[in-house]
Amino acid sequence: MDSRTAKLHSFVIICAMVASLGSFNSGFNTSALNIPGSFVRNCPGVPAGVVTYYPNSPLPQCIPMSDWVWGAVNGMFAIGGLIGAMANGYMSERFGRRDSMIIMNITFFIGAILLSLATSSAQFAIGRIFVGIGSGFMTCVIGIYVAEISPPKYRGALTSLLQLFTTLGILIIMLISLGLSSAIGWRIIVVITVVPTIGQMVLLPFCARSPRWLISKNRIDEARVQFLRLRHGDVEAEFNEIMTSLNSNTADAIVTDKDSAAGFNGTEANEKDVNPESTAFASQTKLSLVQVLSIPVLARLSFKMFFVHALSQLTGINAIMYYSTTIFEVSFGDNAKYVSCGVSALNVVITVVGLSLIDRLGRKTLLLISLAGMTLFQVIMTIAMRFDVSALQVVCIMLYVASFAIGYGMVPFVIVSECFPTYAVGSASSACLAINWLCNFVIGLIFPTLLSACGAYVFLIFAGLALVAFAFVFVFIPETKQKSLDDIGRQLGWYGINVEEELQKKHRK
């Protein structure tokens, strides 16, 4: 049986889940400060701004911070994410997708040490930067790794494990926080990140390396061995198809089907004549972001993805995830933390629903459904906050989070990993995720001030941006459901292009 029509190998699922522990860790750190935030900033039993110390310890029980400083400290996590995303291109190409994850887990250890022993807001911010670096890197590389090891039929669902594990991390750390909301508890919470870190570092060496990455390094025999671990049935046809798609400057001379970009010189070659060992692959020389943007078809695609990723943050989701407890305290007082946990639990449930739909309804359809719901429920949320209707506030925030989780929470990570050729996906993914994290930082930094200045009307800003995102997706984003990476390349126009020739055209100009 051809591997392309065989059932999904369980080892692919295991590898995807182990890789997704990195996004689980990212979820941990995204909401680690949501519930215990007041204990980080205020020492128990004394006026705000007064510092007390643990018995027989030089460590303070709290680190007093103004709203602005607190917003900046939260935002440092996103700055770290930006750095980690930018490091993805080099690290994942130099060391491979799997091994780079092992290396970058070190940043979670450094961050946990700095945060748990913090004595000042500066040290706390630096610790947030380090856990952010690991989170940003993982968010980038997991999508690429899972997309490259997954069969086309299951790629959407498996790549979406990234978002599912992120939401699980958020929920679990918030449930843990319920029992650790105290002067000592917040220091325990920030060190818990080492648990999934150790788990992933132990398990990753048993997972497969990306066959596409190995082929790009001309490690053909090793790539074949790894591919056999990931597939049932006869892998030769699928394996040769991957090698053909990665072939450099000879895509016009090698064909695997009648639709490929072959025969530009008036000749056709049979794939059996191809000698993989003597072939130079395009992805050996990975394109920098500047080079990607110098190729018109890739530049247009890149800017579309940049816009989608920017709006995934600017539509307000992390305003809810960072500050839901603060928002709910206005109406629910001490019970706000339980409502926040309910929101996080719903996020997990709806993400699971999205996983089951992404390869059925398609990426674009889920994005449109998601954005329509986000727009509607933020408008209603504004009305509920304006007239102080507590029950409606909870319903609207939960429905907003559900709308985000079913589409916009996971689809951008899926489409960016499958819409670019192998030689460009590293740089393009890094840029997309860097923009994502930068906008994450902006929201984390300004939302407390916006909430104070605009009150309930702040959600109308997010609703307007969600409406813009809906229109953009409807017009510009293609559907990639259940298509091979090469078929997507044909659809988007980059399959078979002569990269060297395109770069020389730009140079001559």
N, C-alpha and C positions, 0 to 999 in steps of 0.2 A: 504494500500500500504506500502511495506517495505521502510523504510527511506533511504536505500542504493540505491534505484532506483527512489526515489521521486525527484521532482525539488528542486533546490537550494532555501533555505529559505533566505528571504531578510535580516533577522536579522544577519545572518552570514556575509553578505556583510557590514552591518553597523558596526559590531564589528571589522572587518578587517580594515575598513577605519579609524575608531577612533584610533585603535592601530597604524596604519601607520602614524598618525600625528607625532609620535615620529621620524620616518625617514624623514618626511617633515622638521622637526626641524634640523635634521642632515644635510640635504641638504642646509638649510639656512646658517648654520655655516661653511659648507665646502667652500662655495664661497663668504661669506660675505666680504672678504677682496680683492677679485679679482679686481674689478673695482676701489674702493676707496683707494687701497693700497698706491698709491703715496701721497695721502693727509694724510694718517696716518704717513708717514715717513718724509714728507717735509711740512714746514709751508709756507703759501702763501706770495709771494712778498719779500722773503728774501733768501739769499744763502743757499744751502743744509747744514744741520747741525746746523743752527741757530734756536733757539726756541723762539716763540712768544706766547703770552697768550690772551685768550678771554677777552674782556673788563670787568672789575670788577669781575674777576674770577681767582682763583689760578690754574685752569686747563690749561695746555699747548694746543695750537692748533695742535700740532703734537708731535710725539715721534721719533726723529731721530734714524735710525738704518742702519747699513751696510747691504750689500746683505746677508752676512753669518748670521747675527743676525736675519734678516727678515725671512730667510729660517728656522732658528731654532724656531722662534715664530710661524710661520705657522705649523711647525712640532709638536709643543706642543699640537695642537688639536688632532693629531694622538696618542700622548702619553696618553692623556686623554681617547681617544677611547680605547686604550689598557687596561687601568685600568678599564674602564666601562665594557669591554668585560669579563675581568677576574672576575668581581664582579657578573656577570650574574648568574653563577651556584648557588652560595649561595642565592642571593636575590630572584631569581625566584622560588627556591625550598622552601625557608623559608616563603615567603609571597605570593607565587603564581604568575603566569604570569601577571595577570591584576593588582593586587595591587602593585606589585613591580614597575610597570611603573609609577603609581601615585607617589610613594615615590621618585623615581629617578628623577622625573621632577624638584625637588628642585635644582639639580645641574645647570640647565639652568638659574634659577633665580640668583644664586650666580655668575655664569659666566657673565651674563649680567651686573650685578652691577659692578664687577671688571673691565670689559672691557670699559664700558661707562664712568667710573670715573678714568681711568688709567692715571698715570702721569709718568710712567717709563716703559721701555721694560720688566722688571721683572714682574710688576703687570699685564701688558698686556698678558704676557706668561701664568701666573697663571690663568687668566680669560679664556684663550683659553683651558687650561687643563680642567677646570670645564665644559665648554660646550662640550668638547670632551668626558668627562666621561658620560654625559647624552646621547650623540650621539652613543658612543660605546655600551652602555648598551641596548639602544633601538634597535640598529641594530641586536643584538643577540636575545633579548626576543621576538621581534615582529614575527620573522620567526617561532619560536617555538609555540607561542600562536596561530597564524593563522593556522599553520599546524595541530594543535591539535583540532581546532574547525571546520575545513573544511571537507566536503565530499571528498573522493579520486578523483572523477571526476573533481572537480574544485580546488583542492588544489594548483596546480601549478600556475594558474592564480591569485588566491587570495593571495598566499604567495608573488607573484611578485609585488603586490601593494606596498610592501616595497620599491622596487627600483623605481617604478613610482612616489611615493610621494617624494622620495629623489630628483629625477630629477625635479619635480615640485618646490620643495623648492629652488633648485639651480637657476632655471629660474626666479622665482618670486623675489628672493633677488637681482638678477642681474638687473632686470628691475627697482626695487626700487632704486638700486644704481645709475642708470642713472640720477635720479633727486636729489640724495644726495651726489654727488661727490664734497665735499667741506670740509673745515676745521671743520665745525660743523656737517656736514652730516654723517661722518664716525662714530661719537659717537651715532647718532640715529640708524644707521644701526645695530650696535652690540647689541642694546637693544631690537630690534624688535623680537628677539627670544622668548621673554616672551609671545607674542600673541598666537602662536600655543601651547605653554606650558599651558597657562590658559585654552584654549579650550579643550585640551586633559584631563586635570585634572577634569574639570567639567563633561565631557561626559563619561569617563571610568567607573565610578560607575554604570552606567546604562547598561554596557555591561556584557556579560556572563563571568563567570570564566571558565577556561579550565576543562572540565569533566575528562580528563585523569589525570590532577593534583589532582583533588578532589578524584578520585578513589585511587590514590597512597597514599592518606592520610586516606584511609578508610572512607571517607565521602560519602558513596554510595548513600544515599537518596538525598543529595544535588546535587551530580553529575547527577543523573537521572533528577532532576528538570531542571538543566542547559542544559542538552542534549535535553530535550523536547522543550526548547526555540530555539534551533539551528536546529531542523529538522522538516520536514513535514512527516506525515505518522506514521506507527508503528515503534518505535525505539528499541523494545526489542531485536531483533536479532543483530542489530549493537552494541547495548549497551553491550550485553553479550559477543560479540566478543572482544570488547575492554577490558572487565574485564578478559577474558581468556588470552589475550595477555600479560596482566600485572601480571598474577598470578606467584607467586614466588615458584620455585622449584617443582611445580605441573603441569608444562606444559606437563610433560609426562603422566599425568593422566587425563587431561581434553582436550576434542576436540571440535572443532566447525565445522571441515570439514575433509575430508579424506586425505588432504594434510598436515595437521598440524603435528607437531612433537609429536605424541601421542603414547602411548602404549609401552614405553621403558621397562616397567616391565611385559609386556605380558598381560596387562589389558587395557580396554578402559572404560572411564567414560562418562556418559551422562551429558550434560551441565545443565540439570534440577536438577541434584543431587548436583550441586555446591551451597554452601551457601556463597554468597558474603560477608555477615557480619562477617563470621568467617575466611575469607581468608586473609592471609598476602600477600601484594603485593611487588613485587621486587623493585618497584620504591620508596617504603618507605625509603629504604636505598640507596640513590643516590651514584653512584660511583664517586670517585675523578678521576682526569685525570690520576694519576699514576695507579689506579686500572683499568681504561679503557685500558690503554696501556699494562697492564699485561695480558690481555685476547687476545690471538693471532688474532682471527677474527676481533675484534674491533680495535686492534692496526694497522692491515693492512689497514682497512678502514680509520682510523684516519689519517695516514700518507698520504694517497691519497688525503683526503680533505684538509690537511694542505698545500700540494703542489699546489692544485687548487687555494686556497685562497691567497697564497703568490704571485702566478703569476698574479692574477687578479689586483694586484697593481703594480707589477714589470714590467708589459707590458706598463705602462705609462699613464693610464687614468687620474690620478690626477695631473700629470705634466701638462696636458692640462687644467683640471678644475681649478687648483690653479693659473696657470700662463699664461692662454690663452691670456689675455690682453697684458702681457709683450711680448709674442711671436709675436702677431700681430702688436705691436707698431713698430717693425722693418720695416714692409711694409706698414702699414696703418696709422701710426701716431695717431692723435686724434680720428680717426674713429675706432680704434681697439676695443673700448668697445662695439660698436654696432655689430661688427662681433662676439665678444664673446657671446653676447646675442643670436645671431642667432644660434651659436653652441649649446647653452643650450636649445633653443626651439626645435631644431632637436632631441636632446637627449630625450626630453619628447615624441615627436611624435613617434619615433622609439621604445621607451619603450612600448607605447600603442600597437604597432604592435606586439612586442614580447609577450605581455600579451595574445593576441589572438592566438598565435601560440604555446605557451609552452605546452599546453595540447593536441595539434594536432600533431605537428611535433615531439615533445618530447624534453627532456632536453639535451640529448647528441647531437642530430642533431643541435639544436640551438647553442650549444657551439662550434661545429666544424665550422659551417657557420660563426659565430662571429669571431673566431680566424683566420680563413682564410682571412677574410676581414681586420682585424686589421694588420696582417702581410703585406699584399699587399699594403695597403694605407700608412703605415709608410715608406715603401721603396720608394714609389712615393713621399711622403712628403719630404724625404731627398733630392731627386733630385730637387723638386720645391724650397726648401730653398737654396740649393747649387747654383742654377742659378737664384735665386731671381724672380721666377715666382709667383707673388702675388695671382693671381686668382686661380692657381693650388694649392697653399698652403691652401687657404680657402676650396676648394673642398675636398682636401685630409683630412684635419682635421675634416671636417663635416662627411665625409664618414667613417673615423676612429671611430669617436664618435658614429655614427649610427651602425657600426659593433659591437662595445662594448655594446651598449644599447640593442640590439636585443637578446643578449645571455649572454655574460660574465658578464654583469652588474647585472643580476638578478638571473641567474641559480645557481651559487654557494650558494647563500643564501637559495634557495629552496631545493637543494639536501642535504645540511647539516642538515636541519631540518627534513627531511623525511627518511634519511638513517640510523639513529641511533635508538636503542631502548629507551624507555622512561627513563630508569634508567641511561642511558649514555648520552642522548642528551644535557643535561645542561652543563656538563663538556666538552664534545666534541665541542659543539657550541662555548663555551667561548674560548677554545683553538684556534679554527679555526679563529674566529673573532679577537682574540688577535694577531695572526700572520698577519691577514689582516691589522689591524691597525698599527702594527709594521712596515710592509713594506710600508704602507702609509706614516709613519713618515720618513722613509729613503728616499723615493722619494721627499717628501716636503722639506727635509733638503738639499739634494745634487743636486737637479735638477738645481737651479740657477747657481751653480758652474759648473755642467756638461755642461749646455748650453753655458756658457762663454768659457769653455775649448774646447769643441768638436764642437760647432756650429751646423750646420745642421745634422752632423753625429750622434748626440745623439739619433736620432730616429732609427738608424740602430740597436742600442743596444736593444731598445724596440721591434723592429721587430724580432730580433733573439730569444728573450724570448717568444714572441707570437708563434713563430714556434715550440719551445720546448713544450709550453703548448698544442698546437694542437696535437702533437704526443702523449703526455701523456694522454690527454682525449680520443683520438682514441683507445688507447691500454687498459687503466685501468678503465675508468669511466663507470658504468653500466647505462642502461636506466631504469627510474622509472615511466614513464608516466602512469597516471591513474591506479596506483596500490595502494592497501591499505597498510598501514604501516606494517601490518603483512606479506603481500605478499612480500614486499620489504625485510623484515627480512629473509624470506625463501630464497629469491634470493641471498642475501649477506651472509647467513650462520649463522646469530646470533639468529634466531627464535628458541625458545625452549631450548637454552643452559642453563645449570645449573650454574648460576653465582657464587654461593658459592663454588661449586666444582672446577670451573676454577680458582678462587682466591686461593683456598687451594693447588691446583697443583703448582701454582707459588710459594706459600709460602714454600712448601716442597722442591722445587728446591733450 
